[in-house]
Amino acid sequence: MDNNISNRLTLSRKKIGKTQEYVANSIGISKVSLNRYENGHRKPPLDVVVQLASLYQVSSDWLLTGKKEANHQVTTTDIGKPNVEPAPPPHHPQKQIPVISWVQAGAWQEVQDPFQPGDSDEWIITVETNHPHAFALKIRGDSMAPEFSEGDIVTVDPGVEAINGKYVIVKNGSEEATFKQLIIDGGNVYLKPLNERYPVIDMTGKELHIVGVVVEKRKKY
């Protein structure tokens, strides 16, 4: 790996005055992984570079090559764009959201106040939602594999309409929430796990309380 990349990663983090632990939690990776990126022992994936660029308020091209000014903000919409095009603005302003437990998600109420510092030990920064009650969850188990793996972090927006094919967080009647794909076929409603080893749940005619729709996935490396 080009040591200049690791130097730029370290310089950018220090310029915003944040620790490795804070940055790692903000973008959903481990502190060990970030340390490896900064010391040049491992090359960060492109999606991680884009998230870091957004957090550091610099260009992903600058982080990778050092060729652009360090004051250009880049978002996930930059991927695949020609280098000569200016980066479009993010979907929403940057927002810090908590990574909550599945029990907390199961107890979610539409009338609750927005999450506050202290509600969670882990927070991430996202541009995919600006909903005041948005939150994140860590995937458990393999019922949504291979698309979602244990340890991945998903961002949940309670304000997005739950339509056919969306990945949703649903109250399952117990203390915890569950994560499935919503399938609407005519008048029938199903909750579908992506892993074929798990059964499809027929919710036709039953009360279905959808907490929110998944709008972002952060892969665990």
LOMARTOR-698313 format. One record per residue: residue number from 1; x, y, z of N, C-alpha, C in turn. Coordinates in steps of 0.02 Angstrom, whole numbers, plus 32768, in hexadecimal, padded with zeros to 4 digits. Example, Ala and Ser with C-alpha at 12.3 -4.5 7.8 and 13.67 -1.06 7.14 Angstrom:
# LOMARTOR-698313
1,8294,7EE4,8186,8267,7F1F,8186,8294,7F5B,8186
2,8282,7F90,8162,82AC,7FCB,8165,8285,8002,818A
END
This chain:
# LOMARTOR-698313
1,802A,7FC4,8000,8000,8000,8000,802C,803E,8000
2,8017,8072,7FDB,803A,80B2,7FDA,8037,80D2,801F
3,8072,80DD,803D,8074,80FA,8080,8056,813F,8082
4,8056,8163,8049,8038,81A5,8048,7FEE,81A3,8056
5,7FCD,816D,8041,7F86,8165,8050,7F7C,8160,809B
6,7FA4,8137,80BB,7F9E,8130,8104,7FAD,8172,8127
7,7FDD,8197,810D,7FED,81D8,812A,7FB2,8209,8124
8,7F92,8208,80EA,7F59,8235,80E0,7F1E,8221,810C
9,7F14,81E1,8115,7EDF,81CA,8142,7EEB,81E2,8189
10,7F29,81DB,819F,7F3A,81F1,81E4,7F34,823C,81EB
11,7F4F,8261,81B9,7F4D,82AA,81BB,7F05,82C3,81BC
12,7EDB,82A6,8193,7E95,82BD,818F,7E70,82B2,81D0
13,7E7C,8278,81EF,7E5B,826A,822F,7E72,829A,8265
14,7EB3,82A7,8267,7ECD,82D4,829A,7EB5,831C,8290
15,7EA9,832F,8250,7E92,8373,8242,7E4C,837F,825F
16,7E22,834A,8262,7DE0,8354,827F,7DE0,8345,82CA
17,7E1A,8333,82E4,7E21,832A,832C,7DFD,82EE,8349
18,7DFA,82B7,8323,7DD6,827C,833A,7E07,8241,8343
19,7DF4,8215,8371,7E1C,81DA,837E,7E0C,81A3,834B
20,7E37,8171,8348,7E2A,8138,831C,7DE9,8115,8331
21,7DDE,8110,8371,7DA2,80EE,838A,7D63,8113,8374
22,7D64,8155,8378,7D29,817D,8363,7D1C,8173,8319
23,7D50,8179,82F0,7D48,8174,82A8,7D2F,812E,8295
24,7D4E,80FB,82B2,7D3A,80B6,82A2,7CF1,80AA,82B3
25,7CDB,80C1,82ED,7C95,80B9,8300,7C67,80E0,82D2
26,7C7D,811A,82BB,7C54,8146,8291,7C45,8127,824E
27,7C74,8101,8232,7C69,80E4,81EF,7C5D,8099,81F1
28,7C59,807D,822E,7C46,8037,8233,7C7C,8004,8225
29,7CBB,8016,8235,7CF2,7FE5,822E,7D14,7FDE,8272
30,7D41,7FAF,8278,7D64,7FA6,82B7,7D9F,7FD6,82BC
31,7DB2,7FE5,82F9,7DEC,8010,8305,7E2C,7FEF,82EA
32,7E2E,7FAD,82EF,7E69,7F87,82D5,7E70,7F92,828A
33,7E37,7F8F,8266,7E3A,7F99,821D,7E52,7FDF,820C
34,7E37,8012,822F,7E4C,8056,8222,7E97,805F,8230
35,7EAE,8041,8266,7EF5,8046,8277,7F20,8028,823F
36,7F09,7FF0,8223,7F2F,7FD1,81EC,7F30,7FFD,81AE
37,7EF8,8020,81A1,7EF6,804D,8168,7F27,8087,8172
38,7F29,80A1,81AF,7F53,80DB,81BD,7F9D,80CA,81C1
39,7FAE,808C,81D5,7FF5,807B,81D8,800E,8059,8199
40,7FE1,8053,8166,7FF6,8039,8126,7FF9,7FEE,8120
41,7FDE,7FCA,8150,7FDF,7F81,814E,7FA6,7F64,8126
42,7F74,7F8D,8116,7F3B,7F73,80F1,7F1C,7FAC,80C9
43,7F04,7F9D,808D,7EE6,7FCF,8062,7E9B,7FD3,8070
44,7E80,800F,807E,7E39,8014,808C,7E0F,8009,804D
45,7DD6,7FE7,8052,7DA9,7FDF,8019,7D8E,8024,8003
46,7D76,8027,7FC5,7D5F,8067,7FAA,7D26,8084,7FD2
47,7CF6,805A,7FE9,7CBE,8075,800E,7CD4,8093,8050
48,7D08,8076,806E,7D23,8091,80AD,7D45,80D4,809F
49,7D6A,80D8,8067,7D8B,8117,8055,7D57,814F,804C
50,7D20,813E,802B,7CEB,8170,801F,7CCD,8187,8062
51,7CC1,8158,808F,7CA5,816B,80D1,7CD6,8196,80F8
52,7D16,8185,80F5,7D48,81AD,8118,7D4E,81F2,80FA
53,7D4B,81F6,80B7,7D4E,8237,8096,7D14,8263,80AB
54,7CD9,8246,80B0,7C9E,826C,80C5,7CA6,8284,810D
55,7CBF,8259,8138,7CC9,826C,817E,7CFF,82A1,8186
56,7D35,829B,815E,7D6D,82C9,8164,7D64,8309,813B
57,7D2E,830B,8113,7D20,8345,80E9,7D58,8350,80B5
58,7D6F,831A,8097,7DA2,831D,8063,7D8A,82F4,8027
59,7DB1,82F5,7FF2,7DA2,82CE,7FB7,7DBC,8287,7FBD
60,7D94,8256,7FA7,7DAD,8212,7FA6,7DE8,820A,7F77
61,7DE8,8231,7F40,7E21,8230,7F11,7E60,8249,7F34
62,7E58,827C,7F5E,7E92,8296,7F82,7EAD,8262,7FB3
63,7E7F,8240,7FD7,7E96,820C,8005,7EBC,81D5,7FE0
64,7EA3,81C3,7FA5,7EC1,818B,7F80,7F01,819F,7F5B
65,7F02,81DC,7F3F,7F3A,81EF,7F12,7F5F,822D,7F27
66,7F3F,8257,7F50,7F5E,8296,7F63,7F58,82CB,7F2D
67,7F30,82BF,7EF9,7F2E,82EC,7EBF,7EFB,8324,7EC5
68,7ECA,831D,7EF3,7E97,8351,7EF9,7E9F,8377,7F3A
69,7E7F,83B1,7F3C,7E81,83D9,7F78,7E5D,83B5,7FB1
70,7E73,83C1,7FED,7E58,839E,8027,7E1B,83BF,8045
71,7DFB,83ED,8020,7DC1,840F,803B,7D82,83FE,8014
72,7D85,83C9,7FEC,7D4B,83B6,7FC3,7D29,837A,7FE3
73,7CEA,8381,7FF2,7CC5,834B,8012,7CAC,831A,7FDD
74,7CB4,82DA,7FE9,7C9E,82A7,7FBB,7C6E,8278,7FDE
75,7C3C,8262,7FBB,7C0C,8234,7FD8,7C0B,81F4,7FB0
76,7BE0,81C5,7FC4,7BDC,8185,7FA2,7BC6,818D,7F5A
77,7BA8,81C6,7F48,7B93,81D0,7F03,7BCE,81DD,7ED5
78,7C0B,81E7,7EF1,7C46,81F1,7EC7,7C5D,81B2,7EA4
79,7C4C,8177,7EBF,7C65,8139,7EA3,7C4B,8131,7E5C
80,7C78,8125,7E2E,7C64,811C,7DE9,7C5F,815C,7DC1
81,7C67,8196,7DE0,7C63,81D6,7DBD,7CA7,81E6,7D9E
82,7CA8,8205,7D62,7CE8,821B,7D45,7D09,824D,7D74
83,7D4C,824C,7D74,7D71,8278,7DA2,7D66,82C1,7D93
84,7D51,82D2,7D55,7D4A,8319,7D44,7D08,8336,7D5C
85,7CDA,830B,7D73,7C99,8324,7D89,7C9C,8337,7DD3
86,7C7B,836F,7DE6,7C77,837F,7E2D,7C4B,834E,7E50
87,7C5B,8340,7E8F,7C33,8310,7EB6,7BF0,8330,7EC8
88,7BB9,830B,7EBE,7B78,8325,7ED2,7B73,8326,7F1E
89,7B46,834E,7F39,7B3F,8350,7F82,7B24,830F,7F9C
90,7B2F,82FF,7FDC,7B13,82C2,7FF9,7AC7,82C5,7FFA
91,7AA8,828B,8004,7A5F,8288,8006,7A44,82B5,803D
92,7A65,82B6,8075,7A51,82DE,80AF,7A90,82F9,80D0
93,7A89,832C,80FA,7AC2,8342,8122,7ADA,8308,814D
94,7B19,830A,8160,7B34,82D5,818B,7B0C,82D3,81CC
95,7AFD,8297,81E2,7AD6,828E,821F,7AF5,8256,8248
96,7AF9,8261,8289,7B13,822E,82B6,7AD8,8207,82D2
97,7ADA,81C5,82CC,7AA4,819B,82E4,7AC0,8164,8311
98,7A97,814B,8341,7AB0,8118,836F,7AAA,80D2,8353
99,7AD8,80A8,8365,7AD2,8060,8358,7AB0,8042,8396
100,7A71,802F,838F,7A4A,8018,83C9,7A43,7FCC,83C9
101,7A27,7FB2,83FF,7A1D,7F6A,8404,79DC,7F56,83E2
102,79D5,7F15,83D5,7998,7EFC,83B7,795D,7F01,83E7
103,796C,7F00,8428,7937,7F0A,845A,791E,7F52,8456
104,794C,7F82,8451,7938,7FC8,844A,790F,7FD3,840B
105,7923,7FB2,83D5,78FD,7FB8,8396,78B7,7F9A,839E
106,78B2,7F64,83C3,7871,7F45,83CF,7843,7F70,83F9
107,7861,7F9C,8422,7839,7FC8,844C,782F,800D,842C
108,7844,8014,83ED,7841,8055,83CB,77F9,806E,83C7
109,77F0,80AF,83D4,77AE,80CE,83D0,77B3,810C,83A3
110,7781,8117,8379,7782,8151,834C,7782,8193,8372
111,7767,8194,83AE,7761,81D2,83D3,779E,81E0,83FF
112,77D0,81B5,83FD,7809,81BE,8429,7832,81FB,8414
113,7858,8215,8443,7885,824D,8434,78C1,8232,840C
114,78E2,825E,83E6,791F,8248,83C3,7952,822C,83F4
115,797A,81FD,83DB,79AE,81E0,8406,79DF,8217,841B
116,79F8,8210,8458,7A25,8241,8475,7A66,821E,8489
117,7A9E,8245,848E,7ADC,8228,84A8,7ACF,8205,84EB
118,7AE8,81C9,84F1,7ADB,81A2,852D,7AAA,816A,8520
119,7A82,8170,84E9,7A53,813B,84D8,7A78,80FF,84BA
120,7AB5,810A,84A2,7ADC,80D5,8483,7B26,80E2,848F
121,7B4C,80AB,8492,7B95,80B1,849A,7BB8,80B9,8457
122,7B93,80AF,8420,7BB2,80B2,83DE,7B86,80DC,83AF
123,7BA6,810A,838B,7B83,8135,835C,7BA8,8134,8319
124,7B83,813D,82E3,7BA2,8141,82A1,7B89,8180,827E
125,7BAD,8195,824A,7B99,81CF,8223,7B7E,81B6,81E0
126,7B46,81D1,81CA,7B28,81BC,818B,7B0D,81F9,8165
127,7B08,81F2,8123,7AE8,8226,80FA,7AAA,8208,80D8
128,7A96,81CC,80EB,7A60,81A9,80CA,7A1B,81B8,80E8
129,7A19,81DA,8120,79DA,81EB,8140,79E2,8229,816A
130,79AC,824F,816F,79AC,8289,819C,7971,8284,81CC
131,7955,8248,81D2,791B,823E,81FE,7931,8245,8247
132,790B,826A,826F,7920,8275,82B5,7924,8236,82DF
133,7900,8200,82CA,7900,81C3,82F1,7928,818B,82CF
134,7951,819C,829E,7978,8169,827B,79A9,8148,82AC
135,79BA,810A,829E,79E9,80E5,82C8,7A0C,80B0,829E
136,7A3C,808E,82BD,7A60,8058,829B,7A5D,8019,82C5
137,7A65,7FE0,82A4,7A65,7F9F,82C5,7A9E,7F75,82AB
138,7ABA,7F4B,82D6,7AEC,7F1B,82C1,7AC9,7ED9,82B1
139,7AD8,7EBE,8276,7AB8,7E80,8261,7ACF,7E47,828D
140,7A9E,7E1D,82A0,7AAC,7DE1,82C7,7A95,7DA4,829F
141,7ABA,7D6F,82A3,7AA6,7D31,8283,7AAE,7D33,8237
142,7A92,7D00,8215,7A9D,7CFA,81CD,7A5C,7CF5,81A6
143,7A24,7D09,81C3,79E3,7D02,81A0,79DE,7D2E,8163
144,7A07,7D64,815F,7A05,7D91,8125,7A44,7D8B,80FB
145,7A6A,7D55,8106,7AA5,7D47,80DC,7A8D,7D2F,8097
146,7AB4,7D3A,8062,7AF8,7D55,8063,7AFC,7DA1,805D
147,7AC4,7DC3,8053,7AC5,7E0C,804A,7ADB,7E30,8089
148,7AC5,7E16,80C2,7AD5,7E35,8102,7AF6,7E01,812F
149,7B31,7E11,8149,7B56,7DE2,8172,7B57,7DFA,81BA
150,7B62,7DCB,81E8,7B66,7DDD,822F,7B9D,7E10,823A
151,7B8C,7E45,825E,7BBC,7E7B,826B,7BB4,7EB6,823D
152,7B93,7EAD,8203,7B85,7EE7,81D8,7B58,7F18,81FD
153,7B5D,7F57,81EC,7B33,7F8B,820B,7B03,7FA7,81D6
154,7AC3,7FA9,81E7,7A91,7FC5,81BA,7A73,8005,81D9
155,7A67,8036,81AE,7A47,8074,81C2,79FC,806E,81B5
156,79D4,8081,81E6,798B,8078,81E1,7969,80BD,81E3
157,793D,80C9,81B2,7918,8107,81AD,78CE,80F8,81B9
158,78B2,810F,81F1,786B,8103,81FF,783B,8129,81D1
159,7855,8159,81AB,782A,8182,8181,7823,816A,8139
160,784A,8138,8125,7847,811F,80E0,780C,80EF,80D9
161,77E8,80F4,80A2,77AF,80C9,8096,77C5,8080,808C
162,77A5,8053,80AE,77B5,800C,80A8,778D,7FEF,806E
163,77AE,7FE6,8035,778D,7FCB,7FFA,77AA,7F87,7FE9
164,778D,7F66,7FB9,77A2,7F23,7FA6,77ED,7F21,7F96
165,7810,7EF1,7FB4,7857,7EE7,7FA6,7886,7F0B,7FD6
166,786B,7F39,7FFF,7896,7F5D,802E,78AB,7F30,8067
167,78E6,7F3F,8082,78FE,7F1D,80BE,78E5,7F44,80FA
168,78C2,7F22,8128,78A0,7F45,815D,78B2,7F29,81A2
169,78AC,7F55,81D4,78B2,7F41,821A,786A,7F3E,8235
170,7858,7F05,8251,7812,7EF9,8265,780F,7EE3,82AE
171,77DD,7EFD,82D2,77D0,7EE3,8314,77B3,7E9D,830D
172,77D1,7E6E,8331,77BE,7E28,8326,7790,7E0C,835D
173,7775,7E37,8386,7747,7E20,83BA,7769,7E0E,83FB
174,77AB,7E09,83FA,77D0,7DFC,8438,77F3,7E3C,844C
175,7827,7E36,8474,784A,7E72,848C,7879,7E8F,8457
176,7889,7E67,8424,78BA,7E7D,83F3,789B,7E88,83AF
177,78C0,7EAC,8384,78AC,7EB6,833F,78CB,7E80,8314
178,78B3,7E7B,82D5,78D0,7E4B,82A6,78DB,7E6F,8264
179,7907,7E52,823A,791C,7E71,81FB,790C,7E41,81C2
180,78E2,7E58,8193,78CE,7E2E,815B,78C2,7E59,811D
181,78B8,7E38,80E4,78A3,7E5A,80A7,7857,7E57,80A2
182,7839,7E91,8094,77F0,7E95,808F,77DB,7E81,8048
183,77AF,7E50,8044,7794,7E39,8004,7748,7E43,8005
184,7730,7E6A,7FD5,76E8,7E76,7FCE,76D3,7E5A,7F8A
185,76AA,7E26,7F8C,7695,7E04,7F4F,7649,7E05,7F4C
186,762E,7E36,7F26,75E6,7E3F,7F25,75CE,7E54,7F6A
187,75A2,7E2C,7F87,758A,7E3B,7FCA,75B0,7E17,8000
188,75E5,7DF4,7FEE,760B,7DCD,801E,764B,7DF2,8033
189,765D,7DEA,8072,7697,7E0C,808D,76C4,7DD8,80AF
190,7704,7DDA,809E,7734,7DAA,80BA,7772,7DCF,80D4
191,7792,7DB0,8105,77D4,7DC5,811B,7805,7D8E,8108
192,7834,7DA0,80DC,785F,7D6E,80BD,78A7,7D74,80D5
193,78C3,7D3F,80F2,790B,7D3E,80FE,792F,7D2F,80BD
194,796A,7D4B,80B2,798E,7D3F,8074,79B0,7CFB,8074
195,79BE,7CE2,80AF,79DD,7C9F,80B6,79A6,7C6B,80AE
196,79AC,7C40,807C,7978,7C0F,806C,796F,7BDB,80A3
197,799C,7BD8,80D2,7996,7BA9,8109,795F,7BBD,813B
198,7949,7BFC,8136,7917,7C15,8164,78D4,7C1C,8141
199,789D,7C11,8164,785B,7C13,8144,7842,7C5A,8138
200,781A,7C62,8103,77F7,7CA1,80F6,77BD,7CA6,8127
201,77B2,7CE1,8143,777D,7CEB,8174,7741,7D0C,8151
202,7708,7CEA,8154,76CB,7D05,8136,76AA,7D34,8167
203,76A7,7D74,8155,7688,7DA7,8180,7645,7DBE,8166
204,762A,7D9B,8134,75EA,7DAF,8117,75B3,7DAF,814C
205,7590,7DE7,8152,755A,7DED,8182,7570,7DF7,81CA
206,75B1,7DFA,81D5,75CB,7E03,8219,75E4,7E4B,8221
207,75E5,7E61,8260,75FF,7EA4,826D,764A,7EA6,8261
208,765F,7ED7,823A,76A6,7EDD,8228,76BE,7F22,823C
209,76EB,7F24,826C,7705,7F64,8284,774D,7F6C,826B
210,7754,7F93,8236,7796,7F9F,8219,77B6,7FDB,823C
211,77F0,7FD0,8259,7813,8005,827D,7834,8035,824C
212,7852,801A,8217,7874,8045,81E7,7890,801C,81AD
213,78AA,8040,817C,78C6,8021,813F,7911,802B,813F
214,7935,7FF7,812D,797E,7FFA,8129,7991,8023,80EB
215,79BA,8057,80F6,79CF,8083,80BF,7A1A,8081,80B2
216,7A3F,805C,80DC,7A87,805A,80D3,7AA3,801C,80F5
217,7AD5,7FFE,80D6,7AF9,7FC6,80F5,7B43,7FD6,80F7
218,7B61,7FC6,8130,7BAA,7FCE,8137,7BC7,7F8A,8145
219,7BF0,7F74,8117,7C0B,7F30,811A,7C42,7F2B,814E
220,7C41,7EF4,8173,7C76,7EE6,81A2,7CB0,7EC4,817E
221,7CEC,7EDD,8188,7D27,7EC0,8168,7D54,7EA0,819C
END
